[in-house]
Amino acid sequence: MIQLESYQIKWEIEFERLKSVYIQKLNAFPIQVEHVGSTSIKGMQAKPIIDIDIIIPNTIPLKQIISALEELGYIYQGDLGIQDREAFKQVHSQVPNMGSSIHWMRHNLYVCIAGSIALQNHLYLRDYLRQHPIAVDEYSKLKVKLASKYPNDIDSYVKYKTPFITSILAQMGIDEISLQEIKKANGYDE
């Protein structure tokens, strides 16, 4: 069931804790770690699942990153149809496993190539919403409406958020071909 919550500061605190794990584990690589998605935006209604992008230059061998994240207990899922964005599944609340019994919030972890459309999609939307509180309110209302209409249908929920998202991305300069790819990836073919 799709359940939304009002913004909570604990989401930012949890992100910072997770970020420190990735920086420690991947300290041999020049990475950035970004909190993206609705939990990264003050005032936003969100599913209480943190979205995290680890950004790597395309010169880093992906195999080494995959191996390091698997050592933390993540399951590598491939790109799930999104070019230059590799997904990792948190299989239980003790992932990432740091050798202790720490329980973590649910989160989605991605490794994105610097400069990729997948990464720009996440960062541009986040950055726009952080600067436009009226858009945050509009997007929150849309999400509440869709969660009510499709409480057990995540695909429809994502699909019908897509026009709002792509309208912002168009304002941020994402080209039409990339916008069509985003729509297709989100199941929005209308």
N, C-alpha and C positions, 0 to 999 in steps of 0.2 A: 504494500500500500504506500502511495506517495504521501509523505507527511512533511509539511513545511513548518519551520520554526522562525521566529523573529531573530534578527542578528544577535549573536552572543560573543562577548569579548573572549570567551574561552576558546573559540575557534582560532583566533589569532595566536593565542598562547600555545595551543596544541601545534599549530603550524610551526612556530618557532622551535619547539622541542623536536619535531620531526626534521626540520631543516638542519639542526645541529647534528643529528644522526647521519644524514646524507653527506654533509660536509666532512664529518669525521671519517666516514667509510670511504668516500671518494676523494680523499685529500690529495691524491697523486694526480688528479685531473683538474683542468681549469673549468669548473662548472659554476652555474648560477642556479639558485633554487627560488622559485616564485610561487606564491600563494595566488591561485586563480579561482575562477568560478564564484558562485554566489556567496560562499562563506567568507570571501575576501572583501566584501563590500558592506560597509556600515549601513544599517537601515534596510538591508535586503532580506526578504523572505527566502529561506533556503532549506533544502534537505540537509540535515546535519551530517554531511559527508564532505570532508575537506578535499579539494582538488589541488594537486601539487604538480608543477612542471619542473623537472631537472633539465636544465638547458646545457647542451654540449656543442662544441664546435664540430663540424663534419669531419674533422681530422682525427678525432678520437675513435679508436676501434670499439664499436658497439658491443662486441663480445665481452670485453673487459668490464664494461658497465653492467651488462646483463649478469655476468658471473658475480660481481660484487653485490648486486641487489638480491640475487638468489641466495647468497650467503646470509642475508638478513631475513630470509624466509619468504620473500615475494615469489610469485609464480609469473614467469614471463608469458605474455599473451600475444605477442606480435603487434602489428600496427592496427589491427581491427578495422582495416579499410581506410585508415587515415595516414597518408604519406608523411614521413618524417616525424611521426609521433608513435613511440613504442609504449605499450600499456603493460602495467604490472599489477597483479592482483594481491591484495592483502587477504590471506586465507583465514586468519583469525586475529583476535584483538592483541595478541602478543607479537605481531609483526608490525614493525621491524623488531627482530629478536636481537637484543643487545646482551644476551647472557644473563638477564634478570627477569623478574616476573612483572615487568611494566605492561600495563594494558593501555592501548592506544585507541583513539577515536577511529571510526571508520574513515577511510580515505581512498581516493583514487590517485595513483601515482603514474606519471607519464615521463618519459625521456623524450625531449624534443630537440631537433636540430636547430641551432641558432639561425634566425632569419626565415625559418620555414613558415608557410601559410598557416599550418596547424598552430604554431606558437603565436603568430601574429593574431589569429582569431582569439585566443585566450587573453593575451595581453591588451589588445586594443579594446575589447569589450570591457574588461576589468577597468582599464584606465579611464575610459569614457564614463562609465557608470560612477566611478569614484568622484568625477568632476561635475556630474549632472544629477543632483538629488531628485529632480522631477522625473527623470527617466528611471531612476531607482524605484520610485513610487509606482510608476506605470508598469514597469516590469514585474514588480512584486504583485500587483493586482492581477496581471495576466497569469502569473504562475499560480496564484491562489485559485483563480477561476478554472484553469486547466487541471489542477490537482483535484478540484471538486468534480469536474466533468469526467475526468479519466483517472479515478483513484487507483485503479489496478492495471493501468495501461501506460507504462513508461514510454513506449514508442510513440504513442499519440501525444503525450505530454511534451516530449522533446520536439516532435514534428511541428506542433502548432506554436511553439516558442520561436521557431526558426525565422519567420518573417520579421519579428521584432529584432532579433539578433542581427540578421543580415542587413537590416536597414541602418543599424548603428555602424556595422562594419563598412558599409558603402560610404557613409559619412566620413569614416576614418581613412578612406582611400583604398580599400581592398578592391581589386579589379573584378569585373563581371564574371570572368571565367572561374576565379577562385570562389566567388559567391555561389555560383552554380554548383561547384564541388561541395561546398559546405551544405547547401540545401539537399543535395543528393545523399550525402553522408548521414544527414539527419532525417532522411525519409520524406522530405518535403519536395514533391515533384509536381506541384500545382502551379 
